[in-house]
Amino acid sequence: MSVSELLFELASDDRLAVLSMVGKQPARLSDVARNIASTVQEASRQLERLAGARLVSKGPDSRYEITPLGRVALDLVPSFRFVSDEREFFLSHDASSLPPPFVHRLGELSVHRRLDRLDETLALSEELLRGAKRYAWFMSDQPVRLSFPHEHPPGVEFRLIFPRDVDPEAIRRVRSRIGSDLQVATIDSVGVSMAMNESVASVFFPATDGRMDLTSGFAGEEPAFHGWCRDLYGFFWSLAREGRPG
């Protein structure tokens, strides 16, 4: 089966609903028909299509179940759905700096809230900075003015990732507020902007003109969303050169 053929079989809301249903537990034809609100004949046709693509199989008890191939295909669907739902965003923003594994995991951002104004972005950054109990991590292509607390809870880890050509004076200003708890690292270029603490995370991408767009992005508290952001930040931190500019 070619890629286009596989995608064609998945290009149906009913077939995706059936695949998701039997992915949770094996089901009989009548149960499938009821789940997708169709006739038994139509449900049978959809199951035959999925079985022909070897995404589902029929067991000896006449119940349909997902195959290992179907399971992998189903796991990839959320990423396609997220990109489809946010098509207007990705038409005007460049996500090419994402490492391939994180592109494959874009579906983990599905449960999110959109940030569509700069004041929303800055307010969230201030909120997560004040609410940090264990850590506050930022990555930006340029220093963003934030109200770092004069007195912050002991043990809170502050991390900043900037491009290597960042103005050292900006780092000195931040360090004068945070002190020795501040860790700074630099990378050649920053293609994603992030702000997060242990509870909430946000991510932003450059517009198609190459300039970072902090007026439009995604934020979330759900474990999948937060885990994606935490892993991505960790990836860039591992590539960064930790140092003490300023």
N, C-alpha and C positions, 0 to 999 in steps of 0.2 A: 504494500500500500504506500502510495506517495504521500508527501506532506499535504499537498492540496486535497487529496482524497480524505485524509484524516480530518483536516480542518472542515471540509464540507460536511462530514458526518456530525461534527460538533456544532455546525452552524444552524442550530435549531433550538429554540427555547424549550420545546417539548422534549427533545432528545436529551438535552442537558438536565432537565428536571428528572427524567427517567434515570439517567446515569447517576445523578446525585442520590436519588431515592434508593436504588439498589446498592449504591456505595455504602449506605448506612446499614442496610440489612437486606437479605434476599427477599424477593417479593413475587407474588403470583400475578398473572396477567390481569385478573380482575382488580387487584389492589393498585396496579400501575395505572389502569384506566381511570380508576376513581381519583388517584392522586393528580393526574393531569387533566381531569374533567373532560375526558373524551370517551368515545365509544370503545368497546373491546376491540373492534376491528382496527381502529386507528392506533390504539396502544400496541396491538400485535404488530402492525406495520413498523412502528417506531422501534420496537424491540428487535424485529428482524433486521432492520438497518444496523442497529448497534451490534447485534450478534454477527452480522456479516463483516463488520469492521473489527471483530474480535474484542470489542470493548466490554461486552457482557456475554454470559453463557447461561444455558438452561440446565439446571441440575436434574437429577433423577426424580426428585419430588415435584417437578414442574415449576419450581421457583427459579427466578432469574437472579443472578448475582454478578457483581462486577469482576472483571478479570484483572490480573496484575497490570496489563497494558492500560485497561480502562482507568485503573487507580492513578497511574502516572498522568494520563491525559487529564483526568478530573482535577488533579492537584495543580495543573498548569492554567486552568480556566480562570481562577481569580485574577491572575496578572493581566490576562487579555481583557477581562471585564473592567478592571480598574483603568487601564489605558483607554478603553472604549468610552467609559463613563466620563473620563477627564480628557477627552480628545481635544477639546478647544484649548485646554492648558498646554498639552504637549505639542500642539501645532505652533504655539508661540514661545515655547521654552525648550532649552537644550539640556537633555539628560545624558548626553553621550559620555560625560565624565564618570558615570557610574560604572564600577567594576561589573563584568557580566553576571557574577552570582547574585548581585543585588538587583539587576534588571529582572532576572528570573524570579525574584522574590517580591516584585512590586505589588503583587496581590495582597501582601501583608499590610499595605497602606490603605486597604479598602475602607476600613472603619476610621474615618477621620473627620475633621472639620476644616473648611477652607478659610484661609486668611486672605482677605482681599483689599486690605488697606495697610499702609505703612504704620499708622498709629496702632492697629491691631497687633501687628508684628512686634512693635516696641513694647506694647503693654504686656504681651505674653512673655517676652524676654525678661521684663522687670518682675513679673509675677513668679516665674520659675526661679529667678535669682533670689528673690526674697523667701521663696518657699523651700529652697534646697535644704535638705537635712543631711545628705551624705555627699552629694557632688553637684556641680554645675559646670557643664561643658559647652563651649562655644567654638564654632568654626566659621570664619568669614573671610572674604577677600579684602576687607578693609576694617579698621577699628570702628566699632559702633559705640556711640556714647550711651553707657548704661549707668544707672545709679548703684554702683557697687556699695554695699552696706559698710558704714564705718566700723561697725562691730558685727561680725558674723559668727554663727555658732562654731565652736571649736570642732575640728575634725572634718569640716566641709572641704572637699577637694575642688579647686577651681582649675579648669584647663582651658587653654586658648590655643587654637591652631590658626595661623596666619600664613600668607605667602612670604617667601624669603625676603622680598623687598619692602616689607612693612616698615613704617616709620618707627624707629626705636623710641622716639619721644612718646608715642602713643602707648607703648608697652610700659614705659616708666610711669606714666600717669596711672595706669591700672595697678601696677605693682605698689605704688605708694598707698593705694587704698586697701589692697589685699595682703601684701606682705609675703612672707615665706610660703604661704599655702598656695600661691599661684604657680602653676606649671605652664610654660609656654613652649610650643614647638612650631616649626615652620616646614612648609613643603613648597615645591617649585611653583605650583599654582593651585588655587582653590576653585573647584568647579561646582561645589555644593556648599550652601550655607546652612548651618545647623545650630540649634540652641536646645539644651535639654537638661533636666535634672532626673532624679530617680523616679519621678511620677509622670512627667509630661515631656513631650519632644516635639520639635518642629523642624521642617526641612524646606529649603528653597533652592531654586535652580536659576541659572542665567536665562535671560531672554535670548531670542535668536540673534540679537546684535552683540552678544557676548558679555553684556553687563549684568551683574547679579541683580535679580529682581526680588526685593524684599517686600513688594506690595502684593504679592500673590504667592501663596504656598500652602503647605499642609501641616496640621497639628493633630496630635492624638495622645490619648492616655491608655488605649487598649494595649494589652500585652504584646500582640503581634506587631502593631505599629511601633511601639516603644522598643521592642526587641530589634526590629529592622534598623531603626535609627542608632541604637546603641552599638550594634554590630558594625554599622557603616562608620560611625565615629571611631570605633576601635581599629578598624582597618586603616583609616587615614592616620590615626595616631601612631600605629606601628610603622608606617612609612615615613612619618615626619622625623625631623632632626630636632630632638629636644635640646633646648639651649636657654640662654638667659639674655636675649637681646635687650638692651637697655639696662 
